[in-house]
Amino acid sequence: MRQLMRRERSGRIRYLDATWKRRDGRLVVAEVDGALHLAPRGWWDDQLRQNEIALTDALVLRYPSIVLRTEEALVASQLRRALWL
């Protein structure tokens, strides 16, 4: 699923970039970070958001957007491993 809507504990609506459900029911979440995520406040918010997602027992993988374009085999390998753990 892409852009899965998620309500944070604060009530704020956020979107997960990509999610998959494993056979055991656990979610695998891939988050893509572009240049805007490098600003200090955005980076901080992303980390806290990742912690909240992980606390729901989801497995979170993060990728800089450039890695998606230049290291496709690496990303695919990690996603395969996450989905078959």
C-alpha positions as semicolon CSV with decimal commas, in nm:
position;residue;x (nm);y (nm);z (nm)
1;M;0,000;0,000;0,000
2;R;0,121;0,348;-0,073
3;Q;0,046;0,655;0,137
4;L;-0,139;0,457;0,405
5;M;-0,315;0,700;0,636
6;R;-0,222;0,674;1,004
7;R;-0,352;0,876;1,296
8;E;-0,088;0,966;1,552
9;R;-0,155;0,961;1,925
10;S;-0,186;1,341;1,908
11;G;-0,469;1,300;1,656
12;R;-0,263;1,429;1,364
13;I;-0,307;1,243;1,034
14;R;0,018;1,123;0,874
15;Y;0,091;0,903;0,574
16;L;0,330;0,610;0,549
17;D;0,515;0,607;0,216
18;A;0,484;0,231;0,153
19;T;0,361;-0,058;0,364
20;W;0,337;-0,433;0,328
21;K;0,179;-0,688;0,558
22;R;0,384;-1,001;0,625
23;R;0,224;-1,343;0,659
24;D;0,258;-1,316;1,037
25;G;0,055;-0,992;1,028
26;R;0,344;-0,759;1,112
27;L;0,372;-0,445;0,900
28;V;0,685;-0,354;0,707
29;V;0,704;0,019;0,645
30;A;0,940;0,188;0,399
31;E;0,986;0,561;0,444
32;V;1,157;0,772;0,177
33;D;1,346;1,082;0,284
34;G;1,403;1,356;0,028
35;A;1,605;1,675;0,076
36;L;1,334;1,841;0,288
37;H;1,387;1,573;0,551
38;L;1,744;1,696;0,606
39;A;1,639;2,017;0,779
40;P;1,699;1,978;1,154
41;R;1,334;2,004;1,258
42;G;1,217;1,766;0,983
43;W;1,489;1,516;1,073
44;W;1,391;1,531;1,439
45;D;1,020;1,490;1,359
46;D;1,097;1,193;1,131
47;Q;1,290;1,017;1,407
48;L;1,013;1,065;1,662
49;R;0,755;0,952;1,408
50;Q;0,961;0,641;1,331
51;N;0,972;0,558;1,702
52;E;0,592;0,580;1,724
53;I;0,555;0,349;1,422
54;A;0,806;0,101;1,568
55;L;0,616;0,100;1,898
56;T;0,321;-0,051;1,710
57;D;0,552;-0,349;1,631
58;A;0,604;-0,246;1,269
59;L;0,942;-0,294;1,107
60;V;1,052;0,043;0,964
61;L;1,309;0,081;0,685
62;R;1,425;0,431;0,585
63;Y;1,578;0,528;0,254
64;P;1,719;0,855;0,123
65;S;1,544;0,922;-0,209
66;I;1,876;0,906;-0,398
67;V;1,928;0,547;-0,280
68;L;1,600;0,443;-0,442
69;R;1,731;0,570;-0,774
70;T;2,090;0,450;-0,748
71;E;2,084;0,133;-0,536
72;E;1,768;-0,045;-0,651
73;A;1,912;-0,394;-0,594
74;L;2,010;-0,308;-0,236
75;V;1,663;-0,170;-0,157
76;A;1,492;-0,471;-0,316
77;S;1,716;-0,711;-0,123
78;Q;1,640;-0,542;0,209
79;L;1,267;-0,533;0,141
80;R;1,266;-0,903;0,044
81;R;1,450;-0,991;0,365
82;A;1,212;-0,779;0,575
83;L;0,908;-0,944;0,419
84;W;1,036;-1,298;0,472
85;L;1,183;-1,265;0,823
